[in-house]
Amino acid sequence: MALQPIVIIGAGRFAREVLDVFDAVNNIRPIFDIIGYIVDPQYGTVGTYINDKPILGGFDWLTEHKDDVQTICGVSEPAVRRHLIDRAQKIGVPFVSIVHPSTILTRWVTVGKGVVLTAGCIFTNQIRIGNHVHINLDCTIGHDVVIEDFVTLAPGVHVSGNVTLRQGCYIGTGANIIDKIEIGAWSIVGAGSTIVKDVPKNTTVVGVPGKVIKTRPDGWQLE
């Protein structure tokens, strides 16, 4: 069976970790051929190798090869990822999701397109993961959780049951979210925070228990 050709949008820190997930899958059974990275010219030079894979070019390269490859975004910041995904969607290139072999998912978990699930994560049941979600190392997700599009969970986040993570929110390293909480769209939960009540949209919350320290206007993520 021919390997699936894949390009990664971005070539920075998390993009390398996305490559690690593909490598882990291929080490068990070769499925993917990771061709290289898509990077705008100001962020990288064509032909530069990063962890043995080259920068192929910018979105012009993706336009020329859209019928030959699938793609996934390796940029962890939700607002930037949304912008890059919008550009790729206009080109019409298909997206692939990738799940590390050590991740535990029951058959009651649904996963959207363009999703990255890294090593050591555990998902129980009746969980819905939207499109272009990044869940980093050693996160645990309880029952009946909804994770909307473009959400990022940094390493070691623990999400209890019946939690809703609205579009584009970022949950920092080691944060804990108790049951029946909603995190509003495009909000940020600081590293190590414990969230015991709903978080409004467009806010930054830090501490134990979490408190709002910043509020942004609607649409800030589109700037």
N, C-alpha and C positions, 0 to 999 in steps of 0.2 A: 504494500500500500504506500502510495506517495505521501511524503510528509507535507503538512499544511504550512505554507509560507506565511510568516508573521513578521510585521514590523511594529516596533514600539515607538509611540509618540513621546518624545522627551528622551534625554540621555543623562539625567542627573541622578541624585541619590536614590530615589525610590524606583526609578527606571531600572537601575541595576538590580534591585531586589525583585522587581517583576521578572527580569531575566532569570534570577535564581529559581523562581517558582517554575518557569518553563523547563529549566534544566532538571529540576527535581522530578518533574513528570516524565521527561525524556529518559532519565536514568532508569526508570521502571519499564517504560515501553515507549520507544521513539514514535512521537506523533507530530511534533512541530519542528519546522526549520526556521529558526530566528535569523532573519536576513540582516537586520540592523535597526538603526534608530532614525526617526524623522525629527529634525531640529531646524528651527529658523536660523538663517545664516549668522545672525549676530550672537547666537548662543553656541555655535560649534562649527568646526571646519569639516567639510566633506572629506571622507577618507580617514579621519581620526578614529582609532580603535579604542573602545571602552569595554573592558572585560571580554576581549576577543571578538567584539562585534563592531562593525563600522558605522559611522554616521553616513547615511545614504544621501541626504539632502533635506530640503524643506518640503513644504506641502506641494510644490510643483512636482517633485518626485512621486509623491503619493497620487497626484492626479494622473500621471503617466502610467502608473502601475496599479490603479484601483481595481482592475479586473483580475489581477494576478495574486493579490495578497489579502490577508485580513490584518486588522490592527487592534491595538489596545493602548490606552493612555497610561504612561508611567509618571505622571505629575500628581503629587499628593494633595496640593492645595486646591480645594473644591472649586473656587471661582475661576482659577486659571484653567483647571481641567475642563470645566464647562465650556469655556471659550475655545479651547483646542478641539474638543469633541464637536462643537458646532461647525467648526471649519471642516473637520473630517466628514461630517454628515452631509455637508453641501457638496463635497466631492463624490459621495456615494460609495465609499469604501465600507465593506462589512466589518463588524466588530466581533471579537472573540473574547470569551471569559476564560479564566485560568484559576484552578483550585489546587493548592499544594496537597501532595499525597497524605500528609500527616493531619490535615484538617478533618474533623469529624462532623459529618452532616447526616441527619436522618433523612428518610425519604419524604418528610413533610416540610422540607425547605425548598423554596423556589428562588432561583437565581436569574437575574436579568442579564443583559448583554454588556460586554465591556467590563465585567467585574473581576477584581483581583482579591482572592482569599489566600493569605499567606500561611506560614507554618504554625502549627500548634493551636489553631482556633477550634472552638467547639460550638456547635449550633444544635439546639434541641428540636422542638417541633412547632408546626404552624408559624413558621418564620418566612417573611417575604422580603427579599433583597432586590431593590430596584436596579436600574441601569447605571453603569460606570461608578460603582461603589468600590472603595478600597478599604479592606479590613486587614490591619497589620498584625504582627506577631502576637500569639497567645491571648487573643480576645475570647471572651465567652458571651454567648447570646442566648438568653432564656426564651421560654415559650411565648408565642403570640406576639413577637416583635415585628414591627414594620420599619424597614430601613429604606427611605426613599432615594431617588437618583442623586448622584454626586456626593453622597456622604463619605467622609473619611473617618475611620477609627484608627488612632495611633496605637502603638503596642500596649498590651496589658489592660485594655478597657474591659470592664465587666458591666453588662447590661442585663438587668433583671427582666422578669416577664411582663408582658403587656405594655412595653415601652414603644413609643413612636418617635423615630428620628426623622424629622422633616428634611426636605430637599436641601442639599448643600451644607448641612451642618458639619462641624469639625469637632471631634471629641479627642482631647489631648491624652497623652500617655498616662496610664494608670488611673484614669477617671472611673468612678463608680456611679451608676445610675440605678436608683431603687425602682421598684415595680410601679406600673401605671403612670409613668411620667411621659410628658411630651416635650421634646426639644424642638424649638421653633426653627423654621427655615433660615438657613444662612447664619446660624448662630455658632459661637465658639465656646466650648467648655474647656477650661484650662487644665493642664496636667495636674493629676493628683486630686482633682476636685471630687466632692461627693454631692450628687444632685438629688435633693429630696422633695422638690416641687417643680412644677412646669417652668420651662425656660421660654420667654417670649422670643419671637423671631428677631433676627438682626441684632442680637445682643451678645456680649462677651460675659461669661460667668466664671468666677474662680472661687476656690476656697472650700472649706469644710465647716458648715454646709455651704453650697455654692451661692454666691451673691453677684448681682449684676454690677459690673464696673464700667461698661461702655455700651452705648446704643448707636447703631448706624441707621441711616435713612433707607427706606425701601429702594431696591434697585442698586444698592452699592456694589453688588457683585458684578454688575454689568459695565462698570466704569473701566 
